C-alpha cells in the first residue's frame, strides 16, 4: 500500500508471505460473504434492519476480498511477465485498491457502531423499536455510511502523506471503539435488571433475550475486528509518532502479516454470523445446496 506501507529497517525482515496465500484467503472470504448477502436477501425472515446492517458489513468485507484479489492477481501476472504495464498505471491501480481498503475499514467500523446502537435500542426500547428503527431510517443510515466511507477514502488516498489524515483515521477508530464499548457495557450491565423487571410480560422478555444474544454476537464481531485490525492501526500510529525509530521501522516490516490478519477478519465474520444465528445458518445451507 502506498498509503500505509513502510519498509523494514534495523536489520529486521518481516515474514515472506506468498501471494498464493493472499489469493486463497481472498477467494474464501469473497465466497463466504457473497453467501451471507445471498442468504439475507433470500430469507424474508431476515429482512430486518439488523440483518440489513450485517449485510452491509458483509459487503465491506467483500471490498477487502476484491481489493486483495485484484492486487494479488496483478502482482502474480507481473511477476511471471504475463502483464507488462507502466509505472503510472501501477500507481493508479494501487490508489484504487487503497481506496477500497480504506472504504472498507471506515464502513466496517461505522456499521459495527450502527449495529451496536440498533442492539441497544432493541434491548432498552423494545416496545418502541419498530417505530424508532424504521426501514426508511435504516436505508438512510446505510446510504449515509456508504457515502461517508467513499468520500473519506477518497480524501485519505489523495492526502495520504499528511499526518493529519492518518490522525483522523486513528481518531475515528478509537472513537468508534469507545462508543461501542460504552454501549455494550451498559447493555450487559443492565440487561438482567430489565429482564427481571418485565418477567411478567413473556413476549417482551423473550424478545429481549434474543436481542441480548444478538448483542453477544456483535461483541464477538467487535473483538475479532479489534484483533485483526488492531496491528494495522498501531502501524498507522507508529508512522505518525516514530517513523524513523529502529523499533518502529522493524515493526513496519511486518506489514504483509497485518494484511493477512485483515483478510482473516473477512473470513471469520461470516462464520460468526452462521454460528450465532440458527435462521441464517439454515438459509446458508439452502443457498449452498442451491435450494432456491
N, C-alpha and C positions, 0 to 999 in steps of 0.2 A: 504494500500500500504506500502510495506516495505521500499520504497524509499523516500516517502514524508509524510507519516502519522506521526502524533505526538499526544501524549497523552495530555489530558486537565489537567490543573493544577490550583492552586489558588482557589479551590472550584468551578471552572466553570464546567458545564456539558452541552455538546452540545445536540442538539435535537435528540431524539430517532426516527430514520427513519427506518421503517420496510423494510425488504428485499423484500417484495412483491411489494413495490413501485419501487425499483430498477428494479425488474423483469419486471413490467408492462411498465415502460418507455423504458427499453431496447428493448422490443419486438416491441413497437410502432415505435421507432427510426429505428430499423432494417427493418421493413416492409416498412416504408416511403422511406428510402434510396435505398432499393432494387428496388422500383417502379421508382425512379428517374433514376437509372442506366438503367433499362429496357426501359424506355421511350426514353432516349437519344440514346440507341443502336437501337431502333426500328425505329425512325423517321429520315430519311435521311436528312431532313432539319436542323436537329440538329447536323449533322456530321461536326462540325467546331471546330477549336482549343479551342475557349472559352468554348463550351459545353463539350468538352473532359476534360478540366481542371475542370469544375464543376462536371463532372462525377467522377474524381479522388477525389474531395473534398467530394463527397457523399461516396466514398469508405473509406475515412479517418473517416467519421462519423460512418460508419459501423464497423470499428475497435473498436471504443469506445463501440458500442452497443454489439458486440460479446464478448468483454472482460468483460463487465458488466454482461451479461447473464451467461457466464461461471462461473465467480466468485460468483454470487448470487446463482446459482444452486448448486455449491459446498457447499456453506455455509448452504443452506437450507437442503441439503441431510445430511450434517454432524450434523446439529442441531437436526434432527429427528432420528439420529442413523442409517439411511439407508446406509450411506457411512462411512467406517472406514479406514482411511489411515494414514500413518506415518507422523511425523512432517517434515521429509526431502522432501517427495513428496509434501506436502502442500507448502513448500518454493519454490520448483521448479515451481509449478503451479502459485504461486504468482509472481515469476520472469517473467514468460511468459506473464501473464496478464499485469504486469507493462511495459513490452516491447511493447505490443500492444498499451497501452495508450500513452506511450512516442512517439512511432512511429506516432500515430495519431496526437498528438499536433504538432510535427515537420512538418509532411506532410501537415496538415491543414494550418498552418501559411505560409508554402512555397507556397502552391497552391493559397492562398489568395494573396500573393505577386505576383505570376506569372499572376494571372487574372488581378491584378491592372496594371501590365506592359502591358498586352495584351490590356486592355481598353485604356491605354494611347496611344499606337501605333495606335489603331483604330481611335481615335479622332484626333490626330495631324499628322498622316501619313496615312490618309485614302486611298489615291490613290496608296500607296506602300505597304499597309498592307499585301496583299496576297503574295507579294514577300519577305517580311520580316518574317512574321509568316507562314512559310510553314508547311505542315503536317509533314514533316521529322523533322523539328526543334521542333515542338510540341511534337512528340514522344520522341525525345532525351531529351527534358526538363522533360517530365513526368517520364521517366526511371531514369534520374539523381536524381530527387526529391525522388523517392521511394528508390533508392539505398542509398542516403544520410540519409534518415529517418531510414532505417533499421540499418545501421552502427552506427549512432549516438545513437539510442535507445539501442543498444547492449552495447555500451560503457557506457552509462548513468547507466544502471542497474548493470553492472559489477562494476563500481566505484561510486555507489550512495552515499557512505558515505563521499566522498570528496566534500568539499565546492566549489572547483574549477569547478567540473562538474555542480553543481547547478548554479553557476555564469554564466557558458557558456550557459545554457538553458535560464536563465533570460535575459542575454545579447542578445541572439538570438530573444527572444520575443520582447524586446524593440527595437532592430534594425529593425525588420520587421514592427512594428507599426509605427516607424518614417518614414520608406521608403514609406509605403502605405499612410500615412497622407500627406507627401510631394507631392506624385503623384496625390492624389485626390484633394488637394488644388489647384495645378497647373491646373488640368483638369477643375475644376469648375470655376476657376478664369478667364481662357482664352477661355472657350467653347463658350460663347456668341460672343466674338470677332471673332472667327473662323467662326461661323455660319453666321455672318453678312458679313464677307469678301468674302464668296463664295455663297452668296444668289442668284447669277445669275446662279449657277450650281445646279439645283434642285436635281439631284440624289445624289451627294456627301453630300448635305445638309441633305436630308432625312437619309442618311446612318449615318451621324454623330449624328443626333438627336437620332436615335436608339441606337447608341453606348453610348451616354450620359445617356440614360435610363439604359443601361447595367452597366454603372459606378455607377449610383444611387443604383441599386440592390446590387452591390458588396460593396458599402458603408454601406448599411443596414446589410449585412452579417458580415462586419468588426465590426460594432457596437455591434451586437449580440454576436460575438465571444469575444470581449473585456469584455462585461458584464458577460458572462458565465464563461470565463476562467480567468478573472482578479483576483478574490479572490484566486484561486489556485496558481497563480504566486506570489501574495502577501504573501501567505502561504510559498512559497519557499524562498522569500526574508527574511521573519522573521526567518526561520530555519537557514539561514546564519548569520543574524545580531544579533538576540537576542533569542537564543534557550531556555534560562532559565528565561527570564524576565516574570513576572506574567501575563502581558498583552498578551505577545506572546503565552505562554502556554495555556492561556484561548482561544485565537484565534484558536489554533490548535484543540481544542475540537469540532470545527465546520467543521472538515474535510469532514465528510459524506455529509454535506449540500453543500459543494463545488463540491463534486462528482455529486450530483443531478443536480447542475447548468450545469456541463459539459455535462451530458446526455441530459439535456433540450436543449442545443445548437444543439445536433444531431437531436433532434425532430423538432426544429424550422427551421433549414436550408432548408429542403425540402419544407416546407410551404412557405418560402420566394421565392424559385425558382418558384413554381407553381403560386403564387400570382402575381409575376412580369412579367412572360413570358406567353403570351397567347398560343403560339405554344406548349410549354411544358405542359401547363395546359390541352390543348386539347388532347395531346398524353397520358398524365397520365390518363385522363378519359377513353381513349380507352383501355389502359392497364388494368385498374381496371375492365372494363367490358369484358375483355378477347377478345377484338376485334383485334385479330392478323390476 
